[in-house]
Amino acid sequence: MNMSESSRLIIGLRSKGWTDTEIADFILWVETGEQRYKPKQTEDDD
């Protein structure tokens, strides 16, 4: 993923209401696969 793609991802997640910590943890989960960073499902998720 290049910087342009990364920037669009971050902007998109912020527009969905994600916090910077949630975004950072999501990116860490994608890159490392570590379960401690995996996003938690919320009531808003279908």
N, C-alpha and C positions, 0 to 999 in steps of 0.2 A: 504494500500500500504506500503510495507516495504522499507527500505533504498536502497536496490539493485534495486528495481523497480523504485523508485524515481530518482535514479542516471541515469538509462537508459533513462527515460523520458526526463530529463534535457539535457543529451548528444544528444539525438535524435532531440530535438527542436533546440538546438544550431547548429547542423549540417544543419538544414533547414534554418538557418539564423536569428532565433529569438534572440532578445536582452534579457539580463537578466531581464529587467523590464517586457517585454512581457511574459516571462516564469513565473515570480512571479505572475503577474496578472492572468495568465491562471490557475495556481495552486490555487490561492485564489478563482477564479470563480468556479472551480470544487468543492472545499471544502465548500464554503459558498453559492453559487448560486446567489450572488449579481450581478446585471446587470452591475454595474459600472466596474467590472473586466472582463466582457465578451469580448472575442477577437473581434476586428473589422474586417470585411471582406475587403480584398484588391483586387486589379485588378488581382493579381497572383492567387487568389483562384478561383477554378472552381466549 
